[in-house]
Amino acid sequence: DLETINGNQYLICDSGDPIQSKVCHLYCRGQFAESGKCVRENNLPICKCSSETGSSTTDSSVTTQTIQSTTISQTNPLISSIKYILSIGQIFKKKRKFTLKIFKKNQSTSNISTIHFNGTVKLNISISNGFLRIFPLSNGDLVRGSIRNLIEIWDLQKGIIKKKLTSEYSYPFVFGLLSNGNLVAGYYTNRVLVIWDLEKSNDEILKRTIQLNETFYCLTVLKNDDLAIGQDGNDGNGFNIIIRNSRNGSIKKKLVGHTSVVNQIIELPNGNLVSCSDDKTVKVWNISNGTVIKTMTHTSLVYSIAVLNNGYLASGLSDGTIKIWNVETNQMVRNLTGHSSIICYHNCLHVLQDGYLLSGSHDDTMKVWDPSDGTIELSLLHKSSVRQIAVLPSGNYISSSHYEIIVWN
């Protein structure tokens, strides 16, 4: 919870309290910063977020739909800690409810600008070697994989490759970013995760490797830096979600329930996970005990998912439709039709700041939807199938197809 001081809102944070210090770090990670630290500024004990490009105090307002606010005491660190623990207890008490925190950021002090999309092109990069996975970094650069042993780091201001990461492993296929800024790259051919320290020199940049047993199709770094890995089944060990410790690679939990390739995993603000699969289902998981809370069954393969501002869930299917689900009632409330080919399966549904939904498809188009009534507000054309959509730290969206990477205004 945030405290209003002189018209601005702050997370009150006492550096002498290890619980509050940890909360500050996790809070800043949720604000797209690399780390957070309890400091005193103008004699106020506040949480300060920092990133590669500098540091700034977060003065964000937060609203939640299902959990009442608890004002954290500014003057008594012990009371602050107790209230924090009580608020966590309320979250677990209502663990079957979905909560969505909407952060309204002040651009002068936030580490990420307002997420926006108006459909005009800011930068178009021609690609000659086809679609490969992309992943935005917190400093504004872009990671791009390959089918060999190469990872490209792109400078999106200039539209050029600024660095190449090479290793003995091949086909870097999935990516994630740890809270310390290290890059996690999953090499499909070798079933290996490589942790890259992008701040180090070339001799020290490869930090460590983690050998896996499972083949993977998707990877999500969780708030506590654990890795949620979706199996593709080619290892013969099923289609589970494996939760691993990112430091030593140890398996902490297996979420068993999907019967085909897991395409995407997202973490909810309450800690639960949502996954979608070629088994035509979306599942909501209680990660603490590994059980399935909800299953939403579809008529087609489910390739992408996103949580809307009202807590509903959007799922993009192989038949080109997008379903809107009321997760509480487990009922589909709307069917969005307009794409003539599949919704792409690399995170191709994104919620815009105004609550509209952005989608990408193999029909060469990106569309902006009003999910409340299913109308198409905007339709844009790529040169070929849209394969992936991501959002940059600047708030700009970036999309990738077979022939081009486009940064959008």
C-alpha positions as CSV (number, residue, x, y, z in Angstrom):
1,D,0.0,0.0,0.0
2,L,1.2,3.5,-0.8
3,E,1.3,6.6,1.5
4,T,0.3,10.0,0.1
5,I,2.8,12.7,1.1
6,N,2.7,16.2,-0.4
7,G,0.4,15.0,-3.2
8,N,2.7,12.1,-4.2
9,Q,2.4,8.5,-3.3
10,Y,5.3,6.4,-1.9
11,L,5.9,2.9,-0.6
12,I,7.0,3.6,3.0
13,C,10.1,1.5,3.7
14,D,12.4,1.2,6.7
15,S,15.9,0.0,5.8
16,G,16.3,-1.6,9.2
17,D,13.5,-4.0,8.6
18,P,14.5,-6.9,6.3
19,I,10.9,-7.7,5.5
20,Q,10.2,-4.2,4.3
21,S,13.5,-4.2,2.3
22,K,12.5,-7.4,0.5
23,V,9.0,-5.9,-0.2
24,C,10.7,-2.8,-1.6
25,H,12.8,-4.9,-4.0
26,L,9.8,-6.9,-5.2
27,Y,7.7,-3.8,-5.5
28,C,10.3,-2.2,-7.8
29,R,10.5,-5.3,-9.9
30,G,6.8,-5.0,-10.4
31,Q,7.5,-1.4,-11.6
32,F,9.9,-2.7,-14.3
33,A,12.9,-1.5,-12.3
34,E,15.9,-3.8,-11.7
35,S,16.1,-3.3,-7.9
36,G,14.7,-1.4,-5.0
37,K,16.2,-0.2,-1.7
38,C,14.9,1.4,1.4
39,V,16.3,4.9,1.8
40,R,15.6,8.2,3.5
41,E,14.9,11.2,1.2
42,N,13.8,14.6,2.7
43,N,13.8,12.7,6.0
44,L,11.2,10.3,4.6
45,P,11.7,6.5,4.8
46,I,10.8,5.5,1.3
47,C,11.4,2.8,-1.3
48,K,13.6,3.9,-4.1
49,C,13.7,2.0,-7.4
50,S,16.8,1.9,-9.6
51,S,17.7,0.7,-13.1
52,E,20.6,0.7,-15.5
53,T,19.7,4.2,-16.7
54,G,19.7,5.7,-13.3
55,S,17.4,5.7,-10.3
56,S,14.1,7.3,-9.4
57,T,11.6,7.3,-6.6
58,T,8.4,5.6,-7.5
59,D,5.3,7.6,-6.7
60,S,2.7,5.4,-8.2
61,S,-0.9,5.0,-7.2
62,V,-2.3,1.5,-6.8
63,T,-5.8,0.2,-6.9
64,T,-6.9,-3.4,-6.3
65,Q,-10.3,-4.9,-7.2
66,T,-10.6,-7.5,-4.4
67,I,-8.4,-6.6,-1.5
68,Q,-9.0,-3.6,0.7
69,S,-6.1,-1.2,1.2
70,T,-4.1,-1.2,4.4
71,T,-2.1,2.1,5.0
72,I,1.4,1.2,6.1
73,S,2.6,3.2,9.1
74,Q,5.2,5.7,8.4
75,T,6.4,6.1,12.0
76,N,6.6,2.6,13.4
77,P,8.6,0.0,11.4
78,L,7.2,-2.8,13.6
79,I,3.6,-1.9,12.9
80,S,4.5,-1.6,9.2
81,S,5.8,-5.2,9.2
82,I,2.8,-6.5,11.1
83,K,0.4,-4.8,8.7
84,Y,2.3,-6.1,5.7
85,I,2.1,-9.7,7.1
86,L,-1.6,-9.2,7.8
87,S,-2.2,-8.0,4.2
88,I,-0.4,-11.1,2.9
89,G,-2.7,-13.2,5.1
90,Q,-5.7,-11.5,3.5
91,I,-4.3,-12.3,0.0
92,F,-4.0,-16.0,0.9
93,K,-7.4,-16.0,2.6
94,K,-8.8,-14.9,-0.8
95,K,-6.5,-16.9,-2.9
96,R,-9.2,-18.1,-5.2
97,K,-10.0,-14.5,-6.2
98,F,-8.3,-12.8,-9.0
99,T,-6.7,-9.4,-8.3
100,L,-5.3,-7.1,-10.8
101,K,-3.1,-4.1,-9.6
102,I,-3.3,-1.2,-12.0
103,F,-0.2,1.0,-11.7
104,K,-0.7,4.6,-12.9
105,K,2.8,5.9,-13.2
106,N,4.1,9.5,-13.0
107,Q,6.4,9.7,-16.0
108,S,8.8,12.1,-14.3
109,T,9.7,9.6,-11.7
110,S,8.8,6.2,-13.1
111,N,11.2,3.7,-14.6
112,I,8.8,3.0,-17.5
113,S,6.7,5.4,-19.6
114,T,3.0,5.0,-20.1
115,I,2.3,2.0,-22.3
116,H,0.8,3.3,-25.5
117,F,0.1,2.3,-29.1
118,N,-1.2,4.6,-31.9
119,G,-0.5,2.4,-34.9
120,T,2.3,4.5,-36.5
121,V,5.7,3.1,-37.2
122,K,8.7,4.5,-35.2
123,L,11.3,2.1,-36.5
124,N,11.3,-0.6,-39.1
125,I,14.2,-3.1,-39.2
126,S,14.4,-5.4,-42.2
127,I,15.3,-9.0,-41.3
128,S,16.8,-11.5,-43.9
129,N,17.0,-14.7,-41.8
130,G,13.4,-15.1,-40.8
131,F,11.5,-14.9,-37.5
132,L,13.5,-15.6,-34.4
133,R,12.5,-15.0,-30.8
134,I,12.9,-11.5,-29.4
135,F,13.1,-10.2,-25.9
136,P,13.3,-6.5,-24.6
137,L,16.0,-5.6,-22.1
138,S,15.5,-3.0,-19.3
139,N,18.0,-0.6,-20.9
140,G,15.9,-0.4,-24.2
141,D,18.0,-2.9,-26.1
142,L,16.6,-6.0,-27.8
143,V,17.7,-9.6,-27.5
144,R,17.2,-11.8,-30.6
145,G,17.9,-15.5,-30.9
146,S,19.1,-17.7,-33.7
147,I,19.0,-21.3,-34.9
148,R,22.7,-21.6,-34.2
149,N,24.8,-20.6,-31.2
150,L,24.4,-16.8,-31.5
151,I,22.4,-14.3,-29.6
152,E,22.1,-10.7,-31.0
153,I,21.8,-7.6,-28.8
154,W,20.2,-4.8,-30.8
155,D,20.5,-1.1,-30.3
156,L,16.9,0.0,-31.1
157,Q,17.8,3.6,-31.2
158,K,20.1,3.0,-34.2
159,G,18.5,-0.2,-35.5
160,I,21.8,-2.1,-35.5
161,I,23.4,-5.1,-33.7
162,K,25.7,-3.8,-30.9
163,K,26.9,-7.1,-29.4
164,K,26.9,-10.8,-30.1
165,L,26.8,-13.5,-27.5
166,T,28.2,-16.9,-28.5
167,S,28.5,-20.2,-26.7
168,E,29.0,-23.9,-27.4
169,Y,25.2,-24.4,-27.2
170,S,22.8,-23.9,-30.1
171,Y,19.3,-22.6,-30.8
172,P,18.6,-20.0,-28.0
173,F,14.9,-20.2,-28.0
174,V,13.5,-18.7,-24.8
175,F,14.6,-15.7,-22.7
176,G,14.0,-14.1,-19.3
177,L,15.4,-11.4,-17.1
178,L,16.4,-11.9,-13.5
179,S,16.0,-9.2,-10.9
180,N,19.7,-8.4,-11.0
181,G,19.6,-7.7,-14.7
182,N,21.2,-11.0,-15.8
183,L,19.7,-12.6,-19.0
184,V,18.4,-16.1,-18.9
185,A,18.7,-17.9,-22.3
186,G,17.3,-21.3,-22.9
187,Y,19.1,-23.3,-25.7
188,Y,16.6,-25.8,-27.1
189,T,19.0,-28.3,-28.7
190,N,21.1,-28.8,-25.6
191,R,18.4,-28.4,-23.0
192,V,20.6,-25.8,-21.2
193,L,19.9,-22.5,-19.6
194,V,22.7,-20.0,-19.8
195,I,22.9,-17.0,-17.4
196,W,24.5,-14.0,-19.0
197,D,25.8,-11.0,-17.1
198,L,25.4,-8.3,-19.7
199,E,27.4,-5.8,-17.7
200,K,30.6,-7.8,-17.7
201,S,33.3,-8.0,-20.3
202,N,33.3,-10.7,-23.0
203,D,35.5,-12.9,-20.9
204,E,33.2,-12.9,-17.9
205,I,29.8,-12.4,-19.5
206,L,28.8,-16.1,-19.4
207,K,28.0,-16.4,-15.7
208,R,26.8,-20.0,-15.3
209,T,24.9,-22.8,-17.0
210,I,22.0,-25.0,-15.8
211,Q,21.5,-28.4,-17.4
212,L,17.9,-29.4,-17.7
213,N,16.2,-32.7,-18.2
214,E,13.2,-31.3,-19.9
215,T,12.8,-29.8,-23.4
216,F,11.0,-26.4,-23.2
217,Y,8.8,-24.2,-25.3
218,C,8.2,-21.2,-23.0
219,L,9.9,-19.6,-20.0
220,T,8.7,-17.1,-17.4
221,V,10.8,-15.5,-14.7
222,L,8.7,-15.2,-11.6
223,K,8.8,-12.3,-9.1
224,N,11.0,-14.3,-6.7
225,D,13.4,-15.1,-9.6
226,D,12.3,-18.7,-9.9
227,L,11.9,-20.0,-13.4
228,A,8.6,-21.4,-14.7
229,I,9.4,-23.7,-17.7
230,G,6.7,-25.1,-20.0
231,Q,7.6,-28.5,-21.5
232,D,6.9,-29.3,-25.1
233,G,6.9,-33.1,-24.5
234,N,9.8,-34.0,-26.8
235,D,11.7,-35.3,-23.8
236,G,9.1,-38.0,-23.3
237,N,8.4,-36.7,-19.8
238,G,5.1,-35.1,-20.4
239,F,3.9,-31.5,-20.7
240,N,4.4,-30.2,-17.2
241,I,5.3,-26.8,-15.9
242,I,8.6,-27.1,-14.0
243,I,9.5,-24.5,-11.4
244,R,13.2,-24.3,-10.9
245,N,15.5,-22.2,-8.7
246,S,17.4,-19.8,-11.0
247,R,20.6,-19.9,-8.9
248,N,21.3,-23.7,-8.8
249,G,18.6,-25.1,-11.2
250,S,17.0,-27.3,-8.6
251,I,13.4,-28.4,-9.2
252,K,11.1,-26.8,-6.6
253,K,7.8,-28.0,-8.0
254,K,6.1,-29.7,-11.0
255,L,2.7,-28.6,-12.1
256,V,1.1,-31.6,-13.7
257,G,-2.1,-31.3,-15.7
258,H,-1.6,-30.3,-19.3
259,T,-1.6,-33.0,-22.0
260,S,0.1,-31.1,-24.8
261,V,2.7,-28.3,-25.4
262,V,2.5,-25.4,-22.9
263,N,2.6,-22.2,-25.0
264,Q,2.7,-19.4,-22.4
265,I,2.8,-18.9,-18.7
266,I,1.9,-15.7,-16.9
267,E,2.1,-14.8,-13.2
268,L,-0.8,-13.1,-11.5
269,P,-0.4,-10.4,-8.8
270,N,-1.6,-12.9,-6.2
271,G,1.2,-15.4,-7.1
272,N,-1.0,-17.8,-9.0
273,L,0.0,-18.9,-12.5
274,V,-2.0,-19.1,-15.7
275,S,-0.9,-21.2,-18.6
276,C,-2.3,-22.1,-22.0
277,S,-1.6,-25.2,-24.1
278,D,-2.2,-27.1,-27.3
279,D,-4.5,-29.3,-25.3
280,K,-7.1,-26.6,-25.8
281,T,-7.2,-25.5,-22.2
282,V,-6.2,-22.6,-20.0
283,K,-5.4,-23.5,-16.5
284,V,-5.0,-21.4,-13.3
285,W,-2.6,-22.9,-10.8
286,N,-2.0,-22.5,-7.1
287,I,1.8,-22.5,-7.2
288,S,2.1,-23.0,-3.5
289,N,0.7,-26.5,-3.6
290,G,0.8,-27.3,-7.4
291,T,-3.0,-27.8,-7.8
292,V,-5.2,-26.6,-10.6
293,I,-7.7,-24.0,-9.5
294,K,-9.6,-23.5,-12.8
295,T,-9.6,-25.1,-16.2
296,M,-11.2,-23.2,-19.2
297,T,-11.7,-25.6,-22.1
298,H,-11.7,-24.4,-25.7
299,T,-12.6,-25.8,-29.1
300,S,-9.1,-25.0,-30.6
301,L,-5.5,-24.9,-29.5
302,V,-4.7,-22.0,-27.1
303,Y,-1.6,-20.1,-28.2
304,S,-1.6,-16.8,-26.2
305,I,-3.2,-15.4,-23.0
306,A,-3.6,-12.0,-21.2
307,V,-5.4,-10.6,-18.2
308,L,-7.6,-7.7,-18.9
309,N,-8.0,-4.7,-16.6
310,N,-11.3,-5.9,-15.2
311,G,-9.8,-9.3,-14.3
312,Y,-11.2,-11.2,-17.2
313,L,-8.9,-13.4,-19.2
314,A,-8.3,-13.2,-23.0
315,S,-7.2,-16.4,-24.8
316,G,-6.0,-16.4,-28.4
317,L,-6.8,-19.6,-30.4
318,S,-5.5,-21.5,-33.4
319,D,-8.8,-20.8,-35.3
320,G,-8.1,-17.0,-35.1
321,T,-10.7,-16.1,-32.5
322,I,-10.1,-14.5,-29.1
323,K,-12.2,-15.6,-26.2
324,I,-12.9,-13.4,-23.2
325,W,-13.5,-15.4,-19.9
326,N,-15.0,-14.5,-16.6
327,V,-12.6,-16.5,-14.5
328,E,-14.6,-16.3,-11.3
329,T,-17.6,-18.0,-13.0
330,N,-15.5,-20.0,-15.5
331,Q,-17.8,-18.7,-18.3
332,M,-16.9,-17.3,-21.7
333,V,-18.5,-13.9,-22.0
334,R,-17.4,-12.8,-25.4
335,N,-16.0,-14.1,-28.7
336,L,-13.8,-11.7,-30.8
337,T,-13.8,-12.6,-34.5
338,G,-11.8,-10.8,-37.2
339,H,-8.5,-12.5,-37.7
340,S,-8.4,-15.0,-40.6
341,S,-5.5,-17.1,-39.3
342,I,-4.1,-18.2,-36.0
343,I,-3.3,-15.9,-33.1
344,C,0.5,-16.2,-32.9
345,Y,1.9,-18.2,-30.0
346,H,4.7,-16.1,-28.6
347,N,2.9,-13.7,-26.2
348,C,0.7,-12.2,-28.9
349,L,-2.1,-10.7,-26.7
350,H,-1.3,-7.5,-24.8
351,V,-3.5,-5.1,-22.8
352,L,-3.1,-1.4,-23.6
353,Q,-3.2,1.4,-21.1
354,D,-6.8,2.3,-22.1
355,G,-8.0,-1.3,-21.5
356,Y,-8.1,-2.2,-25.2
357,L,-6.5,-5.5,-26.4
358,L,-3.7,-5.7,-28.9
359,S,-3.4,-9.0,-30.9
360,G,-1.1,-10.4,-33.6
361,S,-1.9,-13.1,-36.1
362,H,-0.5,-15.2,-39.0
363,D,-3.0,-13.3,-41.2
364,D,-0.2,-10.6,-41.4
365,T,-2.3,-8.2,-39.2
366,M,-2.2,-6.7,-35.7
367,K,-5.6,-5.5,-34.4
368,V,-6.7,-3.4,-31.5
369,W,-10.0,-4.5,-29.9
370,D,-12.5,-3.1,-27.5
371,P,-13.0,-6.3,-25.3
372,S,-16.2,-4.9,-23.8
373,D,-18.1,-5.2,-27.1
374,G,-15.7,-7.0,-29.4
375,T,-15.3,-4.2,-31.9
376,I,-12.1,-3.7,-33.9
377,E,-10.7,-0.2,-33.3
378,L,-7.6,-0.5,-35.5
379,S,-6.1,-3.0,-37.9
380,L,-2.5,-2.9,-39.2
381,L,-0.7,-4.9,-41.8
382,H,2.7,-6.6,-41.7
383,K,4.6,-7.8,-44.7
384,S,4.1,-11.4,-43.4
385,S,2.7,-13.3,-40.5
386,V,3.0,-11.6,-37.1
387,R,5.0,-14.0,-34.9
388,Q,5.6,-12.1,-31.7
389,I,4.6,-8.9,-29.8
390,A,6.5,-7.4,-26.8
391,V,6.5,-4.1,-24.9
392,L,9.7,-2.1,-24.5
393,P,10.7,-0.2,-21.3
394,S,9.9,3.0,-23.1
395,G,6.3,1.9,-23.3
396,N,6.5,1.3,-27.1
397,Y,5.3,-2.0,-28.5
398,I,7.5,-4.0,-30.8
399,S,6.4,-6.8,-33.2
400,S,8.3,-9.3,-35.2
401,S,7.5,-11.2,-38.4
402,H,9.4,-13.2,-41.0
403,Y,10.9,-10.1,-42.7
404,E,10.8,-7.2,-40.3
405,I,10.9,-6.0,-36.7
406,I,8.7,-2.9,-36.1
407,V,8.8,-0.5,-33.1
408,W,5.5,1.3,-32.9
409,N,4.6,4.7,-31.6
